[in-house]
């Protein structure tokens, strides 16, 4: 193939050549030029959520999950009690990491094909006054479902509870305005809708919350309060930063701004998602979620019931045509997922649909209809 | 300048163009081609310590400190007791992270300008039977002092204690043979003597130790047992890997092997260190450590007593000539540090000395002699 395979995955994803070329320089992590890269990046990240007056942003080495764990460890005191709104795999992961680190954790479960409910949250907060924080996934990447952030944040605010938002796969694509949505912490990462490369996360924390978070963390590496205080004082990261990843993200954010910021990105991803869903439906595939709760980030499709379908062979046949799919993450129903994010547009999504059609033909999959159509 | 500034820092450091260019491709973290990159990298890392029969290697997202914390969290049970051999800043960091995560920790301190002592360790293990593990820094980057790994490992083996080695700045340059040195865990990272870019660490763990480590970790992200079991089963990282960093490290390891492996790297770094120390001494600078305990990784020099010397101005003047120095990390004595590692040779070290000479002249530093010469 002349070009690299296009990643239809929810991060890592396809980045621009310009973003990758920003990694062709070595940076001294202590040097003023790298300190300036970090400072500018933090300024631009804060601006994306309109959080300049209310929040700080603390970057952290590692994957997005490291940043989620760090947010819980730093924000929730050891005596705290976290209620996790659960409608998918990433919600369960949040619950698991909170439990492991010794925070009291309660799971409020829902089916995977419906959004979490602010009304159920309201009732749960009414019923158990010991809950101090709510853990919430904005777009549950396990299925692609969009959860109601404003209503959940309003319920937390009414009850005076802290809110930790995992906005990993929504940040920079879906609108998030810290002036309207009250959150204690909101977590995202480099290799998602900002279209950087993976290797760092970042957490927006409300000013009064970060100031009161000293000593909460059981972990040195994941102590966002310590990272924040050190960075404010020196401009540096506490421990060796992933310098090339940081430089690539700074370059990716420049392109994000040039494109028109979050509204432009949402428009492109929405067009990607529409091109994908329309094309796949025309081939007979059935999306797992109802359209009104589908975020334009990643789409789960039912696997075809046709006996000629086998995910691994299907994946390889689509890959041979230049596109990388993503496996499903549901236990009850066989599915696969296709990401709509990355440095691609509707033209590439149409090519992806054509690749799927070609793979079906090659493998002799006569019908894309699922078992329970 | 025609070329980028050369980093005389202990990681991030100067990498080859070939290593950086390996980051010009996006990888699907679930894809077989990336699984193959990870598998090959793990095989080659194990071979460097001759650990194929005795150990596994578990990579981890984040900086080296994340991997050190993960090693302690995974290897030391919650009821364990860690004795930390302390002769510098990174020893203290190990002690601090073990304490924070709730492991009982005892510090056995020594001066910063002498190696830790296996005899003192022996006496300490004799005196306190509750100690279960010893934490040890091979080359303490705070000063550059080489600590006696074989003698420390032998003492631990005699007493039946576990040993966790932070080999961050020695791995791949100094000889480490798992067939001769008995360790439970040994930690290093991508952006050090393998000359990759920063963003991931890796931990060698003895087979019986990793098998017994389930459930020790208080942290989901840092659970090396969980990471290991998942990787053995699927070939994948549990959470999003820093794909570009991994690809760069794989490319860096290929060059390491081509160069002649650890002996060749040690020879080059030793030549770098000799060129640096000889040149700096000729300018009147005095190394902080005695030559026989100086590792050829990073050299600490006393700051000149000359009133015209100011580290920040000195740093900027050397940087203007194309070389990035590193600040000292001692509280008692004013120093600065110069790394000998990275994709550079003695020619670059001589240029660095010339840059220091030029900076002295520009700033009017008449003498490099320290206060207490």
Interface residues (C-beta under 8 A of the other chain):
Chain A: X4 X5 X7 X9 X11 X12 X13 X14 X15 X17 X20 X21 X23 X24 X25 X26 X27 X28 X29 X30 X31 X61 X62 X63 X64 X65 X66 X69 X93 X96 X97 X100 X101 X102 X189 X191 X197 X198 X199 X217 X218 X219 X220 X221 X222 X223 X239 X240 X241 X242 X243 X244 X245 X248 X319 X324 X326 X327
Chain B: X4 X5 X7 X9 X11 X12 X13 X14 X15 X17 X20 X21 X23 X24 X25 X26 X27 X28 X29 X30 X31 X61 X62 X63 X64 X65 X66 X69 X93 X96 X97 X100 X101 X102 X189 X191 X197 X198 X199 X217 X218 X219 X220 X221 X222 X223 X239 X240 X241 X242 X243 X244 X245 X248 X319 X324 X326 X327
